[in-house]
Amino acid sequence: MADQYLAVTWNEYHSLSQLLAEKILSTNIALDEIVAIARGGLSLGLILTDFLQKPISTITIQSYTDIKKQGLVRITSKLGKTIRGKNVLLVDDIADSGKTFARAISYLRAFRPNSITTAALFYKPHSSFKPDFFAKKTSLWILLPHEVTEWIKTFTQKMQTEGKSETEIQMFLKSLGFIDNQIAFVQKYYARLP
């Protein structure tokens, strides 16, 4: 089961972000503002503000309701500043179904920016939307380093309902690269084992 997932470390995340920034900078594309799609695009947006030396704003779009289950794509936090006439770089961590990017672009167009360029750290080939820039293409389910609690909790609870033992759960979590203190923290506060 672990081979279905791509567990990304902070070092890998940062390296891929730099690669993405290099791709963007090498084109000499005009950019005035980064708009990060929260929650997933926040870490990438923050890193890209440093690499690209551009200001950042955010919008929040929610869609996933559970592991691999996408619900209705909706904006839950609106853009807080004007982008009218600006060249916007819209960023998210993953272009998965493509629905989040499509919804964000539709929303941002109402603010009349000069242009919207898109970037994602990961692009999945089945996505209905292909970003202008991406760092890595994969079909695997991606476990990002800023989602440790979320994933340990989700996997632990799912495996508990399947009747898996504490040892089986621990071994699986470690096979994904989670370390003892991360597992202990989540299990102590969120996903107690029997």
DABEL-V191372 format. One record per residue. RES is the residue in three letters. SS is DSSP state (helix for helix, strand for strand, loop for the rest). PSI is psi in radians with two decimals (* if undefined). NEAR is the number of other C-alpha atoms within 8 Angstrom. Layout:
RES:SS:PSI:NEAR
RES:SS:PSI:NEAR
//
This chain:
MET:loop:-0.58:4
ALA:helix:-0.44:7
ASP:helix:-0.06:5
GLN:helix:-0.13:7
TYR:strand:2.61:11
LEU:strand:1.82:10
ALA:strand:2.10:10
VAL:loop:2.24:10
THR:loop:2.92:8
TRP:helix:-0.67:7
ASN:helix:-0.76:6
GLU:helix:-0.73:8
TYR:helix:-0.80:11
HIS:helix:-0.73:9
SER:helix:-0.74:8
LEU:helix:-0.61:11
SER:helix:-0.71:13
GLN:helix:-0.74:10
LEU:helix:-0.76:9
LEU:helix:-0.80:13
ALA:helix:-0.70:11
GLU:helix:-0.70:8
LYS:helix:-0.76:9
ILE:helix:-0.84:10
LEU:helix:-0.55:9
SER:loop:-0.27:6
THR:loop:-0.21:6
ASN:loop:0.54:6
ILE:loop:2.48:6
ALA:loop:2.19:5
LEU:loop:2.36:10
ASP:loop:-0.52:10
GLU:strand:2.47:13
ILE:strand:2.32:15
VAL:strand:2.00:13
ALA:strand:2.38:15
ILE:strand:1.98:15
ALA:strand:2.47:11
ARG:loop:-0.68:8
GLY:loop:-0.61:10
GLY:helix:-0.06:12
LEU:helix:-0.84:12
SER:helix:-0.79:8
LEU:helix:-0.79:14
GLY:helix:-0.75:14
LEU:helix:-0.79:9
ILE:helix:-0.71:10
LEU:helix:-0.46:13
THR:helix:-0.58:12
ASP:helix:-0.89:8
PHE:helix:-0.67:8
LEU:helix:-0.19:8
GLN:loop:0.85:7
LYS:loop:2.62:11
PRO:strand:2.86:8
ILE:strand:2.56:11
SER:strand:3.00:11
THR:strand:2.75:12
ILE:strand:2.74:13
THR:strand:2.23:11
ILE:strand:2.25:14
GLN:strand:2.45:10
SER:strand:-0.70:10
TYR:strand:2.31:9
THR:strand:-0.35:7
ASP:strand:3.10:6
ILE:loop:2.12:6
LYS:loop:0.34:5
LYS:strand:1.97:7
GLN:strand:2.32:8
GLY:strand:-2.72:7
LEU:strand:2.32:6
VAL:strand:2.02:10
ARG:strand:2.59:8
ILE:strand:2.16:9
THR:strand:-0.18:8
SER:strand:2.16:7
LYS:loop:2.87:8
LEU:loop:2.32:8
GLY:loop:0.07:6
LYS:loop:2.87:5
THR:loop:2.46:6
ILE:loop:0.18:11
ARG:loop:2.21:8
GLY:loop:0.06:8
LYS:loop:2.74:11
ASN:strand:1.93:14
VAL:strand:2.41:15
LEU:strand:1.93:13
LEU:strand:2.14:12
VAL:strand:2.50:14
ASP:strand:2.79:17
ASP:strand:-0.67:10
ILE:strand:2.34:10
ALA:strand:1.67:16
ASP:loop:-1.43:9
SER:loop:-0.48:10
GLY:loop:-0.23:11
LYS:helix:-0.64:10
THR:helix:-0.82:11
PHE:helix:-0.79:10
ALA:helix:-0.76:9
ARG:helix:-0.73:10
ALA:helix:-0.75:10
ILE:helix:-0.79:9
SER:helix:-0.76:8
TYR:helix:-0.83:8
LEU:helix:-0.55:9
ARG:helix:-0.52:8
ALA:loop:-0.34:6
PHE:loop:-0.02:9
ARG:loop:0.96:9
PRO:loop:2.83:13
ASN:loop:-0.75:9
SER:strand:2.74:8
ILE:strand:2.04:10
THR:strand:2.51:10
THR:strand:2.56:10
ALA:strand:2.47:13
ALA:strand:2.61:14
LEU:strand:-0.74:14
PHE:strand:2.46:12
TYR:strand:2.23:16
LYS:loop:2.26:12
PRO:loop:-0.35:7
HIS:loop:-0.07:7
SER:loop:2.46:11
SER:loop:-0.14:7
PHE:loop:2.22:10
LYS:loop:2.04:8
PRO:loop:2.73:11
ASP:loop:-0.62:7
PHE:strand:2.46:10
PHE:strand:2.73:12
ALA:strand:-0.62:12
LYS:strand:2.48:8
LYS:strand:2.30:9
THR:loop:2.67:8
SER:loop:-0.10:7
LEU:loop:2.75:7
TRP:strand:2.23:7
ILE:strand:2.25:8
LEU:strand:1.90:10
LEU:loop:2.65:10
PRO:helix:-0.27:10
HIS:helix:0.22:5
GLU:helix:0.54:8
VAL:helix:-0.91:10
THR:helix:-0.79:8
GLU:helix:-0.83:7
TRP:helix:-0.73:9
ILE:helix:-0.76:11
LYS:helix:-0.86:12
THR:helix:-0.87:9
PHE:helix:-0.72:10
THR:helix:-0.86:11
GLN:helix:-0.71:9
LYS:helix:-0.78:8
MET:helix:-0.56:10
GLN:helix:-0.75:10
THR:helix:-0.41:7
GLU:loop:-0.02:6
GLY:loop:0.33:6
LYS:loop:2.61:9
SER:loop:2.87:7
GLU:helix:-0.70:8
THR:helix:-0.77:6
GLU:helix:-0.73:8
ILE:helix:-0.82:12
GLN:helix:-0.77:9
MET:helix:-0.74:8
PHE:helix:-0.83:9
LEU:helix:-0.71:12
LYS:helix:-0.56:10
SER:helix:-0.37:8
LEU:loop:-0.05:10
GLY:loop:0.03:7
PHE:loop:2.49:10
ILE:loop:2.86:7
ASP:helix:-0.80:7
ASN:helix:-0.51:6
GLN:helix:-0.81:10
ILE:helix:-0.79:12
ALA:helix:-0.72:8
PHE:helix:-0.89:8
VAL:helix:-0.75:12
GLN:helix:-0.54:11
LYS:helix:-0.75:8
TYR:helix:-0.38:7
TYR:loop:-0.61:7
ALA:loop:1.20:10
ARG:loop:2.38:7
LEU:loop:2.63:7
PRO:loop:*:3
//
